[in-house]
C-alpha cells in the first residue's frame, strides 16, 4: 500500500468519483426521516434487483442524519453497516461467482468517502484504490462519461428526490441504456416509470401522452413478472380510456395479493386505480385483504387508513359515517405511531378528532401545537399553517389567530393550493369589511408577492 496522501489530496481524488457523496443529495432533515421510511417499506423480499441501491441510499441518509447535531436514531455505524449490506446485495444479485464488478463502483466510492469523514485515512485510501482498479478493468465505453452502471444507480437514487430528481433520472437512464443496449431489464422498466412519474398527463399533448403509454406498454412486455409497472400502465391508460380497466384491475389484484407485500409489489398504485377509476368500496376491500394476509406491514395500514379518510370526506351524509370515522381514527393513531415523521397523517388524525359527534378538541389542538414546534420544509409549514388556521376558525372560534396563520401560510412563497386557499380566505375577509383586521389584511395583501 502506498503512503496515505494528505487529507486535502485524498479529498481531491475522492471528488473525481461519482457516488452519493458527490451527487448533492443533501435534503431537509424531516425529508430524510421520511426517505428512510420509504426505503424500509420497499423491503428486501423477492430478490429485489435494486436492493444494493436501496442499502447504498439508506446508508447515505444515515450518514447525513448522523452528521447533524442532536439527531437520534442514526449513527456513522449505521451508515457503515448499510454500505456493507449494499456490497453483499450487489454481489448476490449481479454475479455470485465474481466478487468485484462495475456494480460496486458507487459502493466503493461511498465507503471511501465515509472513512474519509471518519478520519480513517488508510481505510478511505483502500476503498478508493478498489474503485480506481475497477474503473481500469471496466472503463466507461464513452471517455469522460461515468460508467453506465453508475448512471443507472444515480438515476434510481434521484427518483426518490421529487419531480426534479425524476426528470433527471429519465435522462440518466436513457444514457445508461444507450451505453449498454443489452442492459438489465430493470433499467428499462425504471426508465419508463421515471418518465411516467415526471410527466403528468395534464402537462402533455395527446401525442406526448401516447408516447408515454407506448413506453409503458413496452416496459410491461419486457418485464412481465413486474406487477408494479403493469399496474402503473393500467392506471395511466385509465386516464384517457376507461374500457377494460375494472376487469384489468381485478385480474391484477389476484396476482398482487399473492406476492410479498412490499411497496414495490404494486399494491399502492393498484389501490389508486381502484379509488380513482373503479370503486372506493372495492379499494377498501382489496386493502383489507392485503392487510389480513400481511398484518405487520405498516404501509398497508397507511393505505387502508387513507381510503377510509377518502370515504369519510366524500360521504358526509352516510348513516355509517361515525363508524367509518372511528375505524379511521384507530388506523391513523397506529399509522402515526409507526411513521413518527408522517406530517400529513398527523394532520389528518387531528382533523378526524374534530369531526366526530363528540369532537376531541384538546387532542386535535395538542397535535397541531406539537407540529408547530417541528422544523419543517417551507411547503410543509405552509400546509400546516393553512390547516391550523381553519382549525382555529371553525373549532376554537379564534378568528384573530386564524387570520394570523393564514397570513403565515400566504407569506411562504411556495405555489400550492394551500397558499392560494389562504390568500382567497384573506381576500374574502378583506372584502367583507366586517372584521376589525380588514385594513391590516388589505395592507398585507397589497405587499404580498404573488
Secondary structure, 3 states (H helix, E strand, C coil): CCCCCCHHHHHHHHCCCCCHHHCCCCCCHHHHHHHHHHHHHHCCHHHCCCHHHHHHHHHHHHHHHHHCCCCCCCCHHHHHHHHHHHHHHHHHHHCCCCCCCHHHHHHHHHHHHHHHHCCCHHHHHHHHHHHHHHHHHCCCCCCCCCCHHHHHHHHHHHCCCHHHHHHHHHHHHHHHHHHCCCCCHHHHHHHHHHHHHCCCHHHCCHHHHHHHHHHHHHHHHHCCCCHHHHHHHHHHHHCCCCCCHHHHHHHHHHHHHHCCCCCCCCHHHHHHHHHHHHCHHHHHHHHHHHHHHCCCCHHHHHHHHHHHHHHHHHCCCCCCHHHHHHHHHHHHHHHHHHCCCCHHHHHHHHHHHHCCCCCCHHHHHHHHHHHHCCCCCHHHHHHHHHHHHHHHHHCCCCHHHHHHHHHHHHHCCCCCHHHHHHHHHHHHHHHHCCCCCHHHHHHHHHHCCC
